[in-house]
Amino acid sequence: LQPRPTYAPQVPTVIPTTPTPTKFSPNTTVSVPAVPDFLFPFANITENGTRIGSAVVSTAPLAFRSRTVNGVNGTTREAPSLDETICLFLIGDWGRENHPDQEAVALSMDKVAKTFCEPLAVLTVGDNYQASGGLNSIMDREFNSSYMYPYRFETLQVPWLTTLGNMDYTDTSSCGSEEEKEQRQCLLFEQQMKRSPLYQIDPSLRKRDPRWFADRFYSVVLSPNIEIFFADTSVFVSEYYNFDWASDVKGGLAEQDPKEQLAYLESALANSKATWKLLLGHHPMHSNGYNGGYEEVTQALDPLIRRYNVTAYFNGHDHSQQHIVSEDVHYFTQGAGSVTHQGFVPREPALFESDLSGFTALRFDPEALGVYFFDDQANGLYNYTIPRSSEQSLEDSVTLDFSGSNAQRRLWLSPASAL
């Protein structure tokens, strides 16, 4: 591996009308808003009661055809029309037990959903549970404090399609680091090794919250012209295998086969008829943030991006928001779902950089894909439009279907079945 460039903190350019988010320091006591404990109606779930594995997860129902709002007044919401606009939200590096920065971004998402576009689904690019490094069971209270409660708003009661990050694999290498701002606390090694990515991809979590969907790699068809591909990029980072957590964690990196994932992505991309193909992964290929791009991830995935005309790659890991174009491919970093890194390293030209907390909205319409970056106060920071070719147009949506050769990993999600 080549040594990474030395990180040189810089004073960020802050928009005067946008308050600077509170930066998190693990050595500082932070007043976190109280999170109520939900009574788990499925408290009798046992880890041995359901087989944990990709096939079980991927074939579980994803659609919510008639979703009751809050389970109180019995009202239901209408799904957005594909003839108008498909809107998706995307966040990364977010789960911190409702830390003030995370709470602010969640409120911003709700406001943007009410005033700009209501999401059909929320996409994540990993590091979903950062406070202690993943979940310790399917009944872990952090599933409530980092996910269910912060994103409780009616506008966010849609499918959450998630990607795993290194923290979801229980990465302890930056435990307690104020500079890297990863884990809030350092657990005893024995306690840390009880955590596992298997809990996030266990289908039983949908009994606690039916919005949740996670797997190591898969794809989702939104329409015949829109398909989202999810990659597990941690398996390509060789330096991770030098740490105990790669082999000591149940379901950890040492148990994964990168070739299996690449074979699936190759096949899925080759067989996709979509006009818009978006690839999501946790680690950046191009980034001016704290960590920078990962050459091994680039070597694994960039050939697929170019061979199958993938429109854009979205990642997290660097806690910032960026847009870099390299050889006509768009690389978007969205790792600002909670605490952010300050400043950037000028490795390559960027169209946009911000170290403010926030999220991204994607709007597909008959003519173009719009990518919109927002801060934690619902202020628009930057947007970019990727036009559609004149001969291409959106087609009618399809319903949820698990048939065909990719039944276990390719999901069909239409607006009519999304709630």
C-alpha positions as CSV (number, residue, x, y, z in Angstrom):
1,L,0.0,0.0,0.0
2,Q,1.1,3.5,-0.8
3,P,1.4,5.8,2.3
4,R,-1.5,8.2,2.5
5,P,-0.9,12.0,2.2
6,T,-0.4,13.8,5.4
7,Y,-3.6,15.3,6.6
8,A,-3.3,19.0,7.0
9,P,-6.3,20.6,8.8
10,Q,-7.6,23.6,7.0
11,V,-10.1,26.3,7.9
12,P,-13.3,25.5,5.9
13,T,-15.2,28.1,4.0
14,V,-18.5,28.5,5.8
15,I,-21.6,30.0,4.3
16,P,-22.3,33.0,6.5
17,T,-26.0,32.2,6.8
18,T,-25.3,28.6,7.8
19,P,-24.4,27.9,11.5
20,T,-21.3,25.8,11.9
21,P,-22.3,22.3,13.2
22,T,-21.1,21.3,16.6
23,K,-18.0,19.2,16.2
24,F,-17.8,16.0,18.3
25,S,-14.9,15.1,20.5
26,P,-14.8,11.7,22.3
27,N,-13.1,13.4,25.3
28,T,-15.9,15.9,25.7
29,T,-19.2,15.1,27.4
30,V,-22.0,15.8,25.0
31,S,-25.6,16.4,26.1
32,V,-27.5,14.0,23.9
33,P,-31.3,14.4,23.8
34,A,-33.1,11.6,25.7
35,V,-34.2,8.7,23.5
36,P,-37.3,7.0,24.8
37,D,-37.1,3.2,25.1
38,F,-39.6,1.5,22.8
39,L,-41.3,-1.6,24.1
40,F,-40.1,-4.3,21.7
41,P,-43.3,-6.3,20.6
42,F,-41.0,-9.0,19.3
43,A,-39.0,-9.5,22.5
44,N,-39.1,-13.3,22.0
45,I,-36.9,-13.2,18.9
46,T,-33.9,-15.4,19.3
47,E,-30.7,-15.3,17.2
48,N,-31.0,-19.1,16.6
49,G,-34.7,-18.8,15.6
50,T,-33.9,-17.5,12.1
51,R,-31.1,-18.7,9.9
52,I,-28.8,-15.8,9.2
53,G,-27.7,-15.5,5.6
54,S,-28.0,-13.6,2.4
55,A,-30.6,-15.8,0.8
56,V,-32.9,-15.4,3.7
57,V,-32.4,-11.6,3.9
58,S,-32.7,-10.9,0.2
59,T,-35.9,-12.8,-0.3
60,A,-37.8,-11.2,2.6
61,P,-40.7,-8.8,1.7
62,L,-39.5,-5.3,1.0
63,A,-42.7,-3.5,0.0
64,F,-45.2,-1.8,2.3
65,R,-48.4,-1.7,0.3
66,S,-50.5,0.0,2.9
67,R,-48.4,1.6,5.6
68,T,-50.2,3.0,8.7
69,V,-48.8,6.3,9.9
70,N,-47.6,5.9,13.5
71,G,-50.2,3.2,14.0
72,V,-52.5,5.7,15.6
73,N,-55.1,7.3,13.3
74,G,-55.2,4.6,10.7
75,T,-54.4,7.0,7.8
76,T,-52.1,5.9,5.0
77,R,-49.9,7.8,2.6
78,E,-50.1,7.9,-1.2
79,A,-47.0,6.8,-3.0
80,P,-45.3,9.3,-5.4
81,S,-46.2,8.9,-9.1
82,L,-43.4,7.6,-11.4
83,D,-44.8,9.8,-14.1
84,E,-43.7,12.9,-12.2
85,T,-40.5,12.4,-10.2
86,I,-38.7,9.6,-8.3
87,C,-36.9,11.0,-5.2
88,L,-34.4,9.2,-3.1
89,F,-32.4,10.4,0.0
90,L,-28.9,9.2,0.6
91,I,-26.8,9.4,3.9
92,G,-23.6,8.0,5.2
93,D,-21.7,7.6,8.4
94,W,-24.7,8.5,10.5
95,G,-25.6,6.2,13.5
96,R,-24.5,7.9,16.7
97,E,-27.4,7.4,19.1
98,N,-29.1,10.6,18.2
99,H,-26.0,12.7,18.6
100,P,-26.9,16.4,18.1
101,D,-25.3,16.4,14.6
102,Q,-27.2,13.3,13.6
103,E,-30.5,14.7,15.1
104,A,-30.0,17.9,13.1
105,V,-29.5,16.0,9.8
106,A,-32.6,13.9,10.5
107,L,-34.7,17.1,11.0
108,S,-33.2,18.5,7.8
109,M,-34.3,15.4,5.9
110,D,-37.8,15.8,7.2
111,K,-38.0,19.4,6.2
112,V,-36.6,18.8,2.7
113,A,-39.0,15.9,2.2
114,K,-41.9,18.3,3.0
115,T,-40.7,21.2,0.9
116,F,-38.6,19.8,-2.0
117,C,-39.3,16.1,-2.6
118,E,-40.6,13.2,-0.6
119,P,-38.3,10.1,-0.9
120,L,-39.4,6.8,-2.2
121,A,-36.6,5.2,-0.2
122,V,-33.5,6.2,1.8
123,L,-30.2,4.8,0.7
124,T,-27.2,4.5,3.0
125,V,-23.5,4.1,2.2
126,G,-22.4,2.5,5.4
127,D,-21.1,3.1,8.9
128,N,-24.7,2.8,10.1
129,Y,-23.9,2.2,13.8
130,Q,-20.8,4.1,14.8
131,A,-21.2,4.7,18.5
132,S,-19.7,1.4,19.5
133,G,-19.0,-0.3,16.2
134,G,-22.0,-2.2,14.9
135,L,-24.7,-4.0,16.8
136,N,-24.3,-6.6,19.6
137,S,-27.5,-8.5,18.9
138,I,-30.8,-8.2,17.0
139,M,-32.2,-6.7,20.2
140,D,-29.4,-4.1,20.6
141,R,-30.9,-0.8,21.9
142,E,-28.7,1.1,19.5
143,F,-31.0,0.0,16.7
144,N,-33.6,2.2,18.4
145,S,-31.3,5.1,19.5
146,S,-29.3,5.4,16.3
147,Y,-32.0,4.5,13.8
148,M,-35.7,4.1,14.8
149,Y,-36.0,7.1,17.0
150,P,-33.9,9.7,15.1
151,Y,-35.6,8.9,11.8
152,R,-39.1,8.6,13.2
153,F,-40.7,11.3,11.0
154,E,-43.6,10.4,8.8
155,T,-41.7,11.5,5.7
156,L,-39.0,8.9,6.4
157,Q,-41.4,5.9,6.8
158,V,-40.1,4.4,3.6
159,P,-37.7,1.5,2.8
160,W,-34.2,2.0,4.0
161,L,-31.7,0.2,1.7
162,T,-28.4,0.0,3.5
163,T,-24.7,-0.7,2.8
164,L,-22.2,-2.0,5.3
165,G,-19.2,0.1,6.2
166,N,-16.0,-0.8,8.1
167,M,-17.6,0.3,11.4
168,D,-20.4,-2.2,10.8
169,Y,-17.7,-4.8,10.7
170,T,-16.7,-3.7,14.2
171,D,-13.6,-1.8,13.1
172,T,-11.8,-0.9,16.4
173,S,-8.6,0.6,14.8
174,S,-9.7,4.2,15.4
175,C,-11.4,3.6,18.7
176,G,-11.5,6.8,20.8
177,S,-9.6,8.9,18.1
178,E,-10.6,12.5,18.4
179,E,-9.0,13.2,15.0
180,E,-10.7,10.4,13.1
181,K,-14.0,10.9,15.0
182,E,-15.2,7.3,14.6
183,Q,-16.2,5.5,17.7
184,R,-17.6,7.5,20.7
185,Q,-16.3,4.9,23.2
186,C,-13.8,2.1,23.5
187,L,-15.3,-1.1,24.7
188,L,-13.3,-3.9,26.2
189,F,-12.1,-6.2,23.5
190,E,-14.3,-9.1,24.6
191,Q,-17.4,-6.9,24.5
192,Q,-16.4,-5.4,21.1
193,M,-15.9,-8.9,19.6
194,K,-19.5,-9.8,20.5
195,R,-20.7,-7.3,17.8
196,S,-21.2,-8.5,14.3
197,P,-22.4,-7.4,10.9
198,L,-24.6,-10.5,10.9
199,Y,-27.1,-8.7,13.2
200,Q,-27.6,-5.9,10.7
201,I,-28.4,-8.3,7.8
202,D,-30.6,-10.5,10.0
203,P,-34.2,-10.3,8.6
204,S,-35.6,-10.3,12.2
205,L,-34.7,-6.7,12.4
206,R,-37.6,-5.9,10.2
207,K,-39.9,-7.2,12.9
208,R,-38.6,-4.3,15.0
209,D,-38.8,-1.8,12.1
210,P,-40.2,-3.0,8.7
211,R,-38.3,-0.2,6.9
212,W,-34.9,-1.8,7.4
213,F,-33.2,-3.7,4.7
214,A,-29.5,-4.7,4.7
215,D,-27.3,-7.2,2.9
216,R,-23.6,-7.3,2.0
217,F,-24.3,-6.7,-1.8
218,Y,-27.4,-6.7,-3.9
219,S,-29.3,-4.5,-6.4
220,V,-32.7,-2.8,-6.4
221,V,-34.7,-2.0,-9.5
222,L,-36.8,1.1,-9.1
223,S,-38.1,1.0,-12.7
224,P,-36.9,-0.6,-15.9
225,N,-34.7,2.5,-16.3
226,I,-33.3,2.9,-12.8
227,E,-31.3,0.3,-10.9
228,I,-29.2,0.8,-7.7
229,F,-26.3,-1.6,-7.0
230,F,-24.9,-2.0,-3.5
231,A,-21.3,-3.1,-2.9
232,D,-19.5,-4.2,0.3
233,T,-16.2,-2.4,-0.2
234,S,-14.6,-3.3,3.1
235,V,-13.6,-6.7,1.7
236,F,-11.3,-5.1,-0.8
237,V,-9.2,-3.1,1.8
238,S,-6.3,-5.4,2.5
239,E,-5.0,-3.4,5.5
240,Y,-8.1,-4.4,7.5
241,Y,-7.1,-8.0,7.5
242,N,-4.1,-7.1,9.7
243,F,-6.4,-6.4,12.6
244,D,-7.9,-8.9,15.0
245,W,-11.5,-7.7,14.4
246,A,-11.3,-8.9,10.8
247,S,-11.1,-12.6,11.9
248,D,-12.4,-12.6,15.5
249,V,-15.8,-11.1,14.7
250,K,-18.5,-13.6,13.7
251,G,-19.4,-13.0,10.1
252,G,-16.4,-10.7,9.7
253,L,-14.1,-9.9,6.8
254,A,-12.1,-13.1,7.0
255,E,-15.3,-15.1,6.2
256,Q,-16.1,-13.1,3.1
257,D,-15.1,-14.0,-0.5
258,P,-14.5,-10.8,-2.6
259,K,-14.6,-12.9,-5.8
260,E,-18.2,-13.9,-5.0
261,Q,-19.3,-10.2,-4.8
262,L,-17.4,-9.2,-8.0
263,A,-19.0,-12.1,-9.8
264,Y,-22.5,-11.0,-8.7
265,L,-21.9,-7.4,-9.6
266,E,-20.5,-8.3,-13.0
267,S,-23.5,-10.4,-13.8
268,A,-26.1,-8.0,-12.4
269,L,-24.6,-5.0,-14.3
270,A,-24.2,-7.0,-17.5
271,N,-27.9,-8.0,-17.4
272,S,-29.3,-4.7,-16.3
273,K,-31.4,-2.8,-18.9
274,A,-31.5,0.3,-16.8
275,T,-30.6,3.7,-18.2
276,W,-29.5,4.9,-14.8
277,K,-27.1,2.6,-13.0
278,L,-25.9,3.9,-9.7
279,L,-23.3,2.0,-7.6
280,L,-23.1,2.5,-3.9
281,G,-20.2,1.5,-1.6
282,H,-18.7,2.7,1.6
283,H,-15.1,3.6,0.6
284,P,-14.2,6.4,-1.8
285,M,-12.3,6.0,-5.0
286,H,-11.7,9.7,-5.4
287,S,-11.8,12.0,-2.4
288,N,-10.1,15.1,-0.9
289,G,-11.3,14.2,2.6
290,Y,-9.5,12.8,5.6
291,N,-8.9,9.3,4.3
292,G,-8.8,9.9,0.5
293,G,-9.4,7.3,-2.2
294,Y,-8.7,3.6,-1.8
295,E,-6.8,2.2,-4.7
296,E,-7.8,-1.4,-4.0
297,V,-11.5,-0.4,-4.2
298,T,-10.8,1.4,-7.4
299,Q,-9.0,-1.6,-8.9
300,A,-12.0,-3.8,-7.9
301,L,-14.9,-1.7,-9.0
302,D,-13.9,1.0,-11.4
303,P,-13.5,-1.4,-14.3
304,L,-17.1,-2.5,-13.8
305,I,-18.2,1.2,-13.7
306,R,-16.7,1.9,-17.0
307,R,-17.5,-1.4,-18.7
308,Y,-21.2,-1.2,-17.9
309,N,-21.7,2.6,-18.2
310,V,-22.5,3.2,-14.5
311,T,-23.7,6.8,-14.1
312,A,-22.2,7.6,-10.7
313,Y,-20.6,6.1,-7.7
314,F,-21.7,7.2,-4.2
315,N,-19.6,6.5,-1.1
316,G,-19.1,7.6,2.5
317,H,-16.2,6.9,4.9
318,D,-14.8,10.4,4.6
319,H,-17.1,12.5,6.8
320,S,-17.8,15.2,4.3
321,Q,-19.7,16.0,1.1
322,Q,-17.9,16.1,-2.3
323,H,-18.3,15.8,-6.0
324,I,-15.4,14.8,-8.2
325,V,-15.5,13.9,-11.9
326,S,-12.8,11.6,-13.2
327,E,-12.7,10.5,-16.9
328,D,-16.4,11.4,-17.3
329,V,-17.6,9.3,-14.3
330,H,-19.2,11.1,-11.3
331,Y,-17.9,10.3,-7.8
332,F,-20.0,11.6,-4.9
333,T,-19.0,11.4,-1.3
334,Q,-21.8,11.6,1.3
335,G,-20.3,10.8,4.7
336,A,-21.8,13.7,6.6
337,G,-24.8,12.1,8.2
338,S,-23.6,13.1,11.7
339,V,-20.1,14.2,12.8
340,T,-17.8,15.5,10.1
341,H,-14.1,15.9,9.5
342,Q,-12.8,19.5,9.0
343,G,-10.9,20.6,6.0
344,F,-9.7,19.0,2.8
345,V,-6.5,17.8,1.2
346,P,-6.1,19.0,-2.4
347,R,-5.4,15.7,-4.1
348,E,-7.4,16.3,-7.2
349,P,-9.9,18.9,-8.6
350,A,-13.4,18.9,-7.1
351,L,-16.6,20.5,-8.3
352,F,-17.9,20.7,-4.7
353,E,-16.6,20.2,-1.2
354,S,-18.2,20.8,2.2
355,D,-17.4,19.7,5.7
356,L,-20.9,20.6,7.0
357,S,-23.1,17.8,8.2
358,G,-25.9,16.9,5.8
359,F,-27.3,14.5,3.2
360,T,-28.1,14.1,-0.5
361,A,-31.3,14.0,-2.4
362,L,-31.5,12.3,-5.8
363,R,-34.3,13.3,-8.2
364,F,-35.1,11.3,-11.3
365,D,-37.4,12.9,-13.8
366,P,-38.1,12.1,-17.5
367,E,-35.2,14.4,-18.6
368,A,-32.4,14.1,-16.0
369,L,-31.0,13.0,-12.7
370,G,-30.5,15.8,-10.2
371,V,-28.1,15.4,-7.3
372,Y,-28.7,17.9,-4.5
373,F,-26.6,18.4,-1.4
374,F,-28.1,19.8,1.8
375,D,-26.7,20.8,5.2
376,D,-28.1,20.0,8.6
377,Q,-30.4,23.1,8.4
378,A,-32.1,22.1,5.2
379,N,-30.1,24.7,3.2
380,G,-29.1,23.7,-0.3
381,L,-25.3,23.7,-0.7
382,Y,-24.8,22.4,-4.2
383,N,-26.6,20.6,-7.0
384,Y,-25.6,19.0,-10.3
385,T,-27.8,17.8,-13.2
386,I,-26.9,14.7,-15.2
387,P,-29.0,14.9,-18.4
388,R,-30.7,12.0,-20.1
389,S,-30.1,11.3,-23.7
390,S,-33.0,12.5,-26.0
391,E,-34.0,9.0,-27.1
392,Q,-34.4,7.7,-23.5
393,S,-37.5,8.0,-21.4
394,L,-38.9,6.6,-18.2
395,E,-41.1,3.6,-18.5
396,D,-43.9,2.2,-16.4
397,S,-42.9,0.8,-13.0
398,V,-42.9,-2.8,-12.2
399,T,-44.2,-4.5,-9.1
400,L,-42.3,-6.4,-6.5
401,D,-40.9,-9.6,-8.0
402,F,-38.4,-12.2,-6.8
403,S,-38.4,-14.4,-9.8
404,G,-35.5,-15.0,-12.2
405,S,-31.9,-15.9,-12.0
406,N,-31.1,-13.1,-9.6
407,A,-34.0,-13.8,-7.3
408,Q,-31.9,-13.8,-4.1
409,R,-30.2,-10.5,-4.7
410,R,-32.1,-8.4,-7.2
411,L,-35.2,-6.7,-5.8
412,W,-37.9,-4.9,-7.6
413,L,-39.4,-1.8,-5.9
414,S,-42.1,0.3,-7.5
415,P,-43.5,3.5,-6.2
416,A,-46.9,1.9,-5.8
417,S,-45.6,-0.7,-3.5
418,A,-43.2,1.4,-1.5
419,L,-45.3,2.2,1.5
